[in-house]
Amino acid sequence: MQARTISAAIILSLGLSACSGMSTQEQRILSGGAIGAGSGAVLGGVAGGDPFTGAVIGGALGAGAGYLYDLDRRR
């Protein structure tokens, strides 16, 4: 279980290294998703649940928050 969480964190951090060719909106969505996935995995593990499920839910919420933040910054 912990190995899967560590693997997911490594994959997400490697994915962030490819942000240089992305638009600002894409960078904000990806960053929000990565932060949300990491936070969700930690909270899921601490709360006694499944870290993978926490990462999926947190990633989705974080990506949505990154999108909304981008919309707000464009105004």
N, C-alpha and C positions, 0 to 999 in steps of 0.2 A: 504494500500500500504506500509506504513512504518512498520507495524507489520510483513509483509511478508519479508521485507529486514532484519529486526532484527532477525527473525527466521532463515533465511538462514545463517546469520553470526554466530549464535549460533551453528547451525548444522555443519558448516564448522570448527569452532574452536574445537568442540568435536571430529570431525574426525581426526584432527591433533594429538590428544592425543594417537592415535593408531599407530603412526609412528615408535615405537621402534623396531618392528619386520620386518620392511621394508628394502629393499636394498637402497643404496644411490641414485640410479636412481629413484626409486619409491618415495622416500622422496622429491627429487628435483622437480619432476613432480607435486606431490600433493601440495607442498608448493607454487610453481609457480601458480598453478590453484587457490589456496585459495587467494593468494595475488591479482591475476588478478580479481577474482570474487568480492572481497571486493572493489577494486579500481573501477571496472566497475560499481558496484552498486552506489557508491558515485558519480562518474562522470555522470552516467545516471540520477540520481536524481537532481544534481546541474544543469545539462544542460536542465532540464525540460522534459526529456524523461522518460522512464519506467526503474526504478532501476533493476527490474528483468531481463529485456532484457540486460541491461548493465552488470549485473553479469554473465549471460550466455556467452556473447561474451568475456568479460574480463577473465572469467575462462578458456575458450578454448584457448585464446591467451596466458594466463599465463602458462597453462600446456605445450603448445608448446614451450614456451620460456624456461621453466624448463628442458624440454627434450634436447633442443639445448645446453643449458648451461652444462648439464651433458655430452653430447658428446664432448664438447670443453674441459671440465675438464679431460676427460679420455685420451686426446691426449698428 
